[in-house]
Amino acid sequence: MKKTITKLSVVAFLGLTIFIACKTQEKTEASSYLPINVLPSCVVTPSEFKTWFVGGNPTENGAVEPANSVTFGHEDNGDFYRWSEQMFLWITSPSSGIYGQSKTIFESPVFFTVSPEFGVNERKLIPHRPGILLSALPNIEKSRGVDSEEGQATGDALMSKDGALLYYITMVNDVYAQFIAAVNAGKMKGKQFPTTQAELNTIIAYAKSQNIVLPDANALAIELKTSWVDASTVKDLSKYITIDALVPTYIKTSKKWTIIPNKTQKIKLALLGVHIVGSTAGHPEMVWSTFEHKNNAPNLSYTYLDTAKKQQKIAADTKGLWVLNSAPADTTNINISHMKFKNDTISAQWTTKPLPPANNTISPSNTTRTKPWGVANKGVPNPENATAAASNSQIISINNSVLSQLVGNDIRKNYLFIGSTWTDGGAAPNGQSYSATNTTSGVAIGTSQLANSTMETYDQSTAYNPNGSCFSCHHDYKSPTPTLDPNFLSHVYADIRRGDSISGKKVKLIQ
């Protein structure tokens, strides 16, 4: 791993720009998220940032090109973080032209919603089409058990402080879909996700044989996991990306909510979080990145390096208005699940110790981000950063860099990059996270303790966890030797391929 290289002139320019632009903001809503005096150790230069935008110049809420995953260069952490930022700006770009007239790219026909499970671990791909609403579910997709892919990693439910359930939608892009179809048709072996131009050419050729054009094939295979909340419950909706969607209805009591079969309601949802997972050149294990709305949840304390490379500490958030926390001053009773799933039913089941009170009910819990920028407070987080402060500085720095260059009231200014993780050299992941004493091939690096407060809420901890990365769930746990088998890296890959989700040589799409 090579150290990040930045030109002094660019660093000085960006540091001054960020200071001027953010000085007032520092004293208000963003103070705990984005310290303005952070060491600018990871930036996007103005000239590079311009190239991300369609037309070559940033515009307010303007269209962004996807990162080119085929030519992806990976010299240092910054390359992965810049790839992640560009991909987020792309999927949340306005949709027009080849994408159709949907609101955003991820709502366009380039993406497909992954259906709930049915039968025996089967799924289908639901095309995004004009006039057809997306469906969102609160983690209860599987009638005979809990499917954690769409919702909480632990199978729990999550409510906002105002009692609104969080909903989830998993999507894949057209390259991902046609890759599966090509594998099923015997055109590709499918032993790992595509990373090369040759593999992409095979996917493009197969899609063409089915009269399908892939407008952004260089993005390679992308999987998204998104989290949402009822838009009527959030403050200042103008700061949220929204969609109209169908959600379940329930028979409700204080201790149990049961889904009413085949009865949905249309509501407006506000975007809270996004996992972006994508294959890139040299990285078939995929790059795993996450973003959150800045108002989701308070942070516990963390450290960073200032412009003089001195370590600074930010105290835990104890004030503020948060979507997922009504008592930020209480930093002890946090991330305690109040609800569990079983057979299409949400049941009150608190996981407090000692045993929960007999009168526990379905209710909000208080969520806090325990590792705000994806690494533990102590220890060596990855081969490039010797301290948590150095790693945090890179993430804060690129947030400052990107957000300061978005134009006007671009709605994407309200979303924060939390981090990305991958393996060194694209090695098959072994499920563990990097540490000074665990540098074996296949450990997660980058922000190697990454979590999203809306998706891994109850998997969070304050200390280093050797199994605390995305790969702890997304690796080949059946083989004694780590592999790059997509059936284990992705929780939806095998389910889309098998059974009724495949028809002949094509992935079957719900019409």
C-alpha positions as CSV (number, residue, x, y, z in Angstrom):
1,M,0.0,0.0,0.0
2,K,1.4,3.4,-1.0
3,K,1.0,6.5,1.1
4,T,-1.5,9.1,-0.1
5,I,0.2,11.9,-2.2
6,T,-1.2,15.4,-2.3
7,K,0.2,18.5,-3.8
8,L,0.9,21.2,-1.2
9,S,-0.8,23.8,-3.3
10,V,-4.0,21.8,-3.6
11,V,-3.9,21.0,0.1
12,A,-3.5,24.7,1.0
13,F,-6.2,25.8,-1.4
14,L,-8.7,23.2,-0.2
15,G,-7.9,23.8,3.5
16,L,-8.5,27.5,3.1
17,T,-11.7,27.0,1.1
18,I,-13.1,24.5,3.6
19,F,-12.2,26.8,6.5
20,I,-14.0,29.8,5.0
21,A,-17.0,27.8,3.8
22,C,-17.6,25.9,7.0
23,K,-16.6,28.3,9.8
24,T,-20.2,29.2,10.6
25,Q,-21.5,25.7,10.0
26,E,-19.0,24.3,12.5
27,K,-20.9,25.9,15.4
28,T,-24.2,24.4,14.3
29,E,-25.4,21.1,12.9
30,A,-22.2,19.7,11.4
31,S,-19.7,20.5,14.1
32,S,-19.3,16.9,15.4
33,Y,-19.3,15.4,11.9
34,L,-16.9,17.5,10.0
35,P,-14.1,19.3,11.9
36,I,-12.8,22.0,9.6
37,N,-9.2,21.9,10.7
38,V,-8.7,18.3,9.7
39,L,-5.5,17.3,7.9
40,P,-6.5,17.3,4.2
41,S,-5.0,13.8,3.7
42,C,-7.6,12.7,1.2
43,V,-9.2,15.1,-1.3
44,V,-10.7,15.4,-4.7
45,T,-9.0,18.1,-6.7
46,P,-11.3,20.7,-8.4
47,S,-10.1,19.5,-11.8
48,E,-10.9,15.9,-11.0
49,F,-14.2,16.8,-9.5
50,K,-15.3,18.6,-12.6
51,T,-14.8,15.4,-14.7
52,W,-17.2,13.5,-12.5
53,F,-20.1,15.7,-13.8
54,V,-21.9,15.2,-17.1
55,G,-20.8,18.2,-19.2
56,G,-17.6,18.7,-17.2
57,N,-18.8,21.2,-14.6
58,P,-20.5,20.8,-11.3
59,T,-24.1,22.0,-11.2
60,E,-26.6,22.0,-8.4
61,N,-28.2,18.5,-8.1
62,G,-26.4,17.8,-11.4
63,A,-25.9,14.5,-13.2
64,V,-22.7,12.6,-12.4
65,E,-21.0,9.9,-14.4
66,P,-20.3,6.6,-12.6
67,A,-16.7,5.8,-11.6
68,N,-14.9,3.7,-14.2
69,S,-14.5,0.4,-12.3
70,V,-12.7,-1.3,-15.2
71,T,-9.8,1.2,-15.2
72,F,-9.9,1.7,-11.4
73,G,-6.5,2.5,-10.0
74,H,-5.8,1.5,-6.5
75,E,-2.6,3.1,-5.2
76,D,-3.9,4.0,-1.8
77,N,-7.0,4.4,0.4
78,G,-7.9,7.6,-1.3
79,D,-8.6,5.8,-4.6
80,F,-11.2,3.6,-2.9
81,Y,-12.8,6.6,-1.1
82,R,-12.9,8.7,-4.3
83,W,-14.5,5.7,-6.2
84,S,-17.1,5.5,-3.4
85,E,-18.0,9.2,-3.4
86,Q,-18.4,9.3,-7.2
87,M,-20.6,6.2,-7.2
88,F,-22.9,7.8,-4.5
89,L,-23.2,11.0,-6.5
90,W,-24.0,8.9,-9.6
91,I,-26.7,6.7,-8.2
92,T,-28.4,9.8,-6.7
93,S,-28.1,11.9,-9.9
94,P,-31.2,13.0,-11.7
95,S,-32.4,10.5,-14.3
96,S,-32.9,11.6,-17.9
97,G,-31.9,10.7,-21.5
98,I,-30.8,7.0,-21.7
99,Y,-32.0,6.5,-18.1
100,G,-35.6,7.6,-18.7
101,Q,-37.6,10.1,-16.7
102,S,-37.4,8.6,-13.2
103,K,-36.3,10.9,-10.4
104,T,-32.9,9.3,-9.7
105,I,-30.5,6.9,-11.4
106,F,-31.2,4.1,-8.8
107,E,-34.9,4.4,-9.7
108,S,-34.2,4.1,-13.4
109,P,-34.2,0.9,-15.6
110,V,-30.5,0.6,-15.0
111,F,-31.3,-0.8,-11.6
112,F,-33.6,-3.7,-10.5
113,T,-35.2,-4.2,-7.1
114,V,-34.3,-7.6,-5.6
115,S,-37.6,-9.3,-4.6
116,P,-38.4,-10.7,-1.2
117,E,-37.5,-14.4,-0.7
118,F,-40.1,-16.9,-1.8
119,G,-40.2,-20.7,-2.1
120,V,-36.8,-22.1,-1.0
121,N,-34.4,-19.3,-0.9
122,E,-35.5,-17.8,-4.3
123,R,-35.7,-14.3,-5.5
124,K,-36.6,-12.4,-8.7
125,L,-35.4,-9.1,-10.2
126,I,-38.1,-6.4,-10.4
127,P,-37.5,-4.0,-13.3
128,H,-37.7,-0.3,-12.5
129,R,-40.3,1.1,-15.0
130,P,-42.1,4.4,-15.4
131,G,-45.2,4.6,-13.3
132,I,-44.4,1.5,-11.2
133,L,-43.7,2.2,-7.6
134,L,-40.8,0.5,-5.7
135,S,-41.7,-1.7,-2.8
136,A,-39.9,-1.3,0.6
137,L,-40.0,-3.8,3.4
138,P,-39.1,-3.6,7.1
139,N,-36.9,-6.7,7.1
140,I,-39.8,-9.2,6.9
141,E,-39.4,-10.7,3.5
142,K,-39.3,-14.3,4.3
143,S,-42.5,-15.9,5.6
144,R,-40.7,-18.8,7.3
145,G,-38.0,-16.8,9.1
146,V,-35.9,-13.7,9.1
147,D,-34.0,-12.6,6.0
148,S,-31.4,-10.1,7.2
149,E,-30.2,-9.0,3.7
150,E,-32.7,-6.2,3.2
151,G,-32.9,-5.0,6.8
152,Q,-30.9,-5.3,9.9
153,A,-27.9,-7.5,9.8
154,T,-29.1,-9.1,13.1
155,G,-32.7,-9.6,12.1
156,D,-34.0,-6.9,14.5
157,A,-36.3,-4.0,13.6
158,L,-35.5,-0.4,13.9
159,M,-37.8,2.6,14.6
160,S,-37.2,6.3,14.4
161,K,-37.5,8.3,17.7
162,D,-41.0,9.2,16.4
163,G,-42.1,5.6,16.1
164,A,-41.8,5.2,12.4
165,L,-40.5,1.9,11.1
166,L,-37.4,1.9,8.9
167,Y,-37.8,0.3,5.5
168,Y,-35.3,-1.3,3.2
169,I,-34.8,-1.9,-0.5
170,T,-32.0,-4.0,-2.1
171,M,-31.1,-3.3,-5.7
172,V,-28.6,-4.5,-8.3
173,N,-27.6,-2.8,-11.6
174,D,-27.9,-4.1,-15.1
175,V,-24.3,-5.4,-15.3
176,Y,-24.9,-7.5,-12.2
177,A,-28.2,-8.9,-13.6
178,Q,-26.7,-9.7,-17.0
179,F,-23.6,-11.3,-15.3
180,I,-26.0,-13.7,-13.5
181,A,-27.9,-14.4,-16.7
182,A,-24.6,-15.0,-18.6
183,V,-23.4,-17.4,-15.9
184,N,-26.7,-19.3,-16.0
185,A,-26.6,-19.5,-19.8
186,G,-23.1,-21.1,-19.6
187,K,-21.4,-18.1,-21.1
188,M,-19.3,-17.3,-18.0
189,K,-18.0,-19.5,-15.2
190,G,-19.2,-17.1,-12.4
191,K,-16.5,-18.1,-10.0
192,Q,-16.0,-14.4,-9.1
193,F,-17.6,-11.0,-9.9
194,P,-16.4,-9.4,-13.1
195,T,-13.4,-7.1,-12.8
196,T,-11.7,-7.0,-16.3
197,Q,-12.5,-5.6,-19.7
198,A,-12.6,-9.1,-21.2
199,E,-15.2,-10.3,-18.6
200,L,-17.2,-7.1,-19.2
201,N,-17.1,-7.7,-23.0
202,T,-18.6,-11.1,-22.5
203,I,-21.4,-9.6,-20.4
204,I,-22.1,-6.9,-22.9
205,A,-22.2,-9.4,-25.7
206,Y,-24.6,-11.6,-23.9
207,A,-26.8,-8.6,-23.1
208,K,-26.8,-7.6,-26.8
209,S,-27.9,-11.1,-27.8
210,Q,-31.0,-10.5,-25.6
211,N,-31.5,-7.0,-27.2
212,I,-30.3,-5.3,-24.0
213,V,-28.0,-2.3,-24.0
214,L,-25.9,-1.5,-20.9
215,P,-25.5,2.3,-20.8
216,D,-22.9,2.4,-18.0
217,A,-21.2,-0.9,-18.3
218,N,-17.9,0.4,-17.0
219,A,-19.5,0.7,-13.6
220,L,-19.3,-3.1,-13.5
221,A,-21.4,-5.1,-11.0
222,I,-23.2,-2.9,-8.4
223,E,-25.4,-3.9,-5.4
224,L,-27.2,-1.4,-3.3
225,K,-28.9,-1.7,0.0
226,T,-30.9,1.3,1.0
227,S,-32.7,2.4,4.2
228,W,-35.7,4.7,4.4
229,V,-38.2,6.2,6.9
230,D,-41.7,7.7,6.5
231,A,-41.0,11.2,5.1
232,S,-43.8,12.8,7.0
233,T,-41.8,12.1,10.3
234,V,-38.6,13.9,9.4
235,K,-37.7,17.6,9.9
236,D,-37.1,19.7,6.8
237,L,-37.8,17.2,4.0
238,S,-36.0,19.4,1.5
239,K,-32.8,18.0,2.8
240,Y,-33.7,14.4,2.0
241,I,-33.8,12.3,-1.2
242,T,-37.3,10.9,-1.4
243,I,-39.3,8.3,-3.3
244,D,-42.9,7.2,-3.4
245,A,-43.1,3.6,-2.5
246,L,-45.4,0.7,-1.4
247,V,-45.0,-0.5,2.2
248,P,-46.9,-3.2,4.1
249,T,-49.8,-2.6,6.4
250,Y,-50.2,-4.2,9.8
251,I,-52.5,-5.4,12.5
252,K,-51.1,-3.7,15.5
253,T,-51.0,-4.2,19.2
254,S,-48.5,-2.8,21.7
255,K,-46.5,-6.0,21.6
256,K,-47.0,-7.3,18.1
257,W,-47.4,-6.1,14.6
258,T,-48.4,-8.6,12.0
259,I,-48.3,-7.9,8.2
260,I,-51.7,-8.0,6.5
261,P,-51.1,-10.2,3.4
262,N,-51.4,-8.6,0.0
263,K,-52.3,-5.2,1.4
264,T,-49.9,-2.3,0.9
265,Q,-50.1,1.5,1.2
266,K,-48.4,4.2,-0.8
267,I,-46.2,6.6,1.2
268,K,-43.3,8.9,0.6
269,L,-40.0,7.7,2.0
270,A,-36.9,9.7,3.0
271,L,-33.5,8.2,2.3
272,L,-31.4,7.6,5.5
273,G,-28.6,5.2,4.4
274,V,-27.0,3.5,1.5
275,H,-24.5,0.6,1.2
276,I,-22.8,0.7,-2.2
277,V,-21.0,-2.6,-3.1
278,G,-19.2,-2.9,-6.4
279,S,-16.6,-5.0,-8.3
280,T,-13.6,-3.1,-9.6
281,A,-10.3,-3.9,-11.4
282,G,-8.3,-6.0,-9.2
283,H,-11.0,-6.4,-6.5
284,P,-13.4,-9.3,-7.2
285,E,-14.1,-9.3,-3.4
286,M,-15.9,-6.0,-4.2
287,V,-15.5,-2.6,-2.5
288,W,-17.9,-2.1,0.4
289,S,-18.9,1.5,1.1
290,T,-21.6,3.2,3.2
291,F,-23.3,6.6,3.4
292,E,-25.7,8.1,6.0
293,H,-27.8,11.2,6.3
294,K,-26.1,13.6,8.7
295,N,-29.1,13.8,11.0
296,N,-29.4,10.0,11.5
297,A,-27.7,9.5,14.8
298,P,-25.2,11.0,17.2
299,N,-21.6,9.9,17.4
300,L,-19.5,8.7,20.3
301,S,-16.2,10.4,20.7
302,Y,-13.4,10.0,18.1
303,T,-10.0,11.4,17.2
304,Y,-8.5,13.0,14.1
305,L,-5.4,14.7,13.0
306,D,-5.4,18.5,12.5
307,T,-3.5,20.4,9.8
308,A,-0.4,20.4,12.0
309,K,-0.8,16.6,12.3
310,K,-1.6,16.8,15.9
311,Q,-4.2,14.5,17.3
312,Q,-7.5,16.1,18.3
313,K,-10.5,14.6,20.1
314,I,-14.2,15.3,19.4
315,A,-16.4,14.6,22.3
316,A,-19.5,12.4,22.0
317,D,-22.6,14.2,20.7
318,T,-24.9,14.9,23.7
319,K,-27.3,17.4,22.1
320,G,-29.1,17.8,18.8
321,L,-32.1,16.6,17.0
322,W,-31.6,13.1,15.5
323,V,-33.9,10.8,13.6
324,L,-32.9,7.7,15.5
325,N,-32.2,9.0,19.0
326,S,-34.3,11.1,21.4
327,A,-31.7,11.1,24.3
328,P,-28.3,11.8,22.9
329,A,-26.9,12.7,26.3
330,D,-27.3,9.1,27.4
331,T,-24.3,7.4,25.8
332,T,-24.7,4.1,27.8
333,N,-28.2,2.8,27.0
334,I,-27.7,2.8,23.2
335,N,-28.2,0.4,20.4
336,I,-30.5,-1.9,22.4
337,S,-33.0,-3.8,20.2
338,H,-36.6,-3.5,21.2
339,M,-38.1,-5.7,18.4
340,K,-37.5,-9.1,16.8
341,F,-39.0,-10.8,13.7
342,K,-40.7,-14.2,13.4
343,N,-43.1,-15.3,10.7
344,D,-44.0,-11.9,9.2
345,T,-44.5,-10.5,12.7
346,I,-42.7,-7.8,14.6
347,S,-42.7,-8.7,18.3
348,A,-41.5,-6.8,21.3
349,Q,-38.4,-8.4,22.6
350,W,-35.8,-6.2,24.2
351,T,-32.3,-7.4,24.5
352,T,-31.4,-5.5,27.7
353,K,-29.6,-7.0,30.6
354,P,-30.7,-8.0,33.1
355,L,-34.0,-9.4,31.7
356,P,-36.3,-6.8,30.1
357,P,-39.4,-5.6,32.0
358,A,-42.5,-7.6,31.6
359,N,-44.3,-4.6,30.1
360,N,-41.9,-4.1,27.2
361,T,-43.5,-2.9,24.0
362,I,-42.8,-2.3,20.4
363,S,-41.0,1.1,20.6
364,P,-38.1,3.2,19.4
365,S,-34.6,2.6,20.8
366,N,-31.8,5.1,20.9
367,T,-29.2,4.6,18.2
368,T,-25.7,5.9,18.3
369,R,-22.8,5.5,15.9
370,T,-20.1,3.9,18.1
371,K,-17.3,4.0,15.5
372,P,-18.2,7.2,13.6
373,W,-15.8,6.8,10.7
374,G,-15.5,3.0,10.5
375,V,-12.6,2.2,12.8
376,A,-12.1,1.4,16.5
377,N,-10.7,4.2,18.6
378,K,-7.6,2.2,19.4
379,G,-5.2,0.0,17.3
380,V,-3.9,0.0,13.8
381,P,-6.9,0.1,11.4
382,N,-5.2,-0.7,8.1
383,P,-1.7,-0.9,6.5
384,E,-1.8,2.7,5.5
385,N,-2.9,4.4,8.7
386,A,-1.0,3.8,11.9
387,T,-3.8,5.2,14.1
388,A,-7.5,5.6,14.2
389,A,-7.0,9.4,14.1
390,A,-5.2,9.1,10.7
391,S,-7.9,6.9,9.2
392,N,-10.7,9.2,10.5
393,S,-8.9,12.2,9.0
394,Q,-9.0,10.7,5.6
395,I,-12.7,10.1,5.7
396,I,-13.5,13.5,7.2
397,S,-11.1,15.1,4.7
398,I,-12.8,13.7,1.6
399,N,-16.2,14.6,3.0
400,N,-15.1,18.2,3.4
401,S,-13.6,18.1,-0.1
402,V,-16.6,16.8,-1.8
403,L,-19.3,18.6,0.1
404,S,-17.5,22.0,-0.3
405,Q,-17.4,21.5,-4.0
406,L,-21.1,20.6,-4.5
407,V,-23.0,23.6,-5.9
408,G,-25.6,25.6,-4.1
409,N,-28.3,23.6,-2.2
410,D,-27.4,20.3,-3.8
411,I,-29.4,17.8,-1.8
412,R,-26.4,15.4,-1.6
413,K,-24.7,17.8,0.8
414,N,-26.8,16.3,3.5
415,Y,-25.3,12.8,3.1
416,L,-22.0,11.7,4.7
417,F,-19.5,9.2,3.5
418,I,-18.7,6.9,6.5
419,G,-16.1,4.7,4.9
420,S,-15.1,1.8,2.6
421,T,-13.6,-1.6,3.1
422,W,-11.9,-4.1,0.9
423,T,-9.0,-6.6,1.0
424,D,-5.3,-6.0,0.1
425,G,-4.8,-7.0,-3.5
426,G,-8.3,-8.3,-3.9
427,A,-7.6,-11.4,-1.8
428,A,-10.5,-13.7,-0.9
429,P,-11.9,-12.3,2.3
430,N,-11.5,-14.4,5.5
431,G,-14.1,-12.5,7.5
432,Q,-11.7,-10.8,9.8
433,S,-10.6,-7.2,10.2
434,Y,-7.0,-5.9,10.0
435,S,-5.0,-5.3,13.2
436,A,-1.4,-4.9,14.2
437,T,-1.4,-8.6,15.1
438,N,-3.7,-9.8,12.2
439,T,-2.2,-8.9,8.8
440,T,-3.0,-12.2,7.1
441,S,-4.2,-12.3,3.5
442,G,-7.9,-11.6,3.2
443,V,-8.4,-9.4,6.2
444,A,-10.6,-6.3,5.7
445,I,-8.7,-3.1,5.3
446,G,-9.6,0.6,4.8
447,T,-12.2,1.4,7.3
448,S,-12.1,-2.1,8.6
449,Q,-14.8,-1.8,11.3
450,L,-17.4,-0.3,9.1
451,A,-21.1,-0.1,10.1
452,N,-24.2,1.9,9.1
453,S,-26.4,3.0,12.0
454,T,-29.5,2.0,10.0
455,M,-28.4,-1.4,8.9
456,E,-25.8,-2.7,11.4
457,T,-27.4,-0.9,14.3
458,Y,-27.1,-3.8,16.8
459,D,-23.9,-5.2,15.5
460,Q,-22.0,-2.1,16.6
461,S,-19.5,-2.1,19.5
462,T,-17.0,0.4,20.9
463,A,-13.9,-1.8,21.0
464,Y,-12.0,-3.4,18.1
465,N,-13.9,-6.5,16.9
466,P,-11.8,-9.1,15.0
467,N,-15.1,-10.0,13.1
468,G,-16.3,-6.4,12.8
469,S,-16.2,-5.8,9.1
470,C,-18.7,-6.3,6.3
471,F,-16.8,-9.4,5.3
472,S,-17.7,-11.1,8.6
473,C,-21.1,-11.9,7.0
474,H,-19.9,-11.7,3.4
475,H,-17.3,-14.4,3.0
476,D,-17.1,-18.1,2.2
477,Y,-17.7,-19.5,5.7
478,K,-18.1,-23.1,4.4
479,S,-14.7,-23.5,2.8
480,P,-11.6,-24.0,5.0
481,T,-9.8,-21.8,2.4
482,P,-11.2,-18.3,1.7
483,T,-12.7,-18.0,-1.8
484,L,-14.1,-15.3,-4.1
485,D,-17.3,-17.3,-4.7
486,P,-20.2,-14.7,-5.4
487,N,-22.6,-17.1,-3.7
488,F,-21.1,-16.1,-0.3
489,L,-19.9,-12.5,-1.0
490,S,-23.5,-11.5,-2.0
491,H,-26.5,-12.7,0.0
492,V,-28.8,-12.4,-3.1
493,Y,-26.6,-13.8,-5.9
494,A,-27.4,-17.5,-5.4
495,D,-31.1,-16.8,-4.6
496,I,-31.5,-14.9,-7.9
497,R,-29.9,-17.7,-9.9
498,R,-31.8,-20.6,-8.5
499,G,-35.3,-22.0,-8.9
500,D,-38.1,-20.0,-10.5
501,S,-36.0,-16.8,-10.5
502,I,-34.3,-18.1,-13.7
503,S,-36.2,-18.9,-16.9
504,G,-34.2,-20.6,-19.6
505,K,-31.2,-18.5,-20.4
506,K,-32.4,-15.3,-18.9
507,V,-32.9,-13.9,-15.4
508,K,-36.7,-13.9,-14.9
509,L,-38.1,-10.5,-14.3
510,I,-41.3,-9.7,-12.6
511,Q,-43.4,-7.9,-15.2
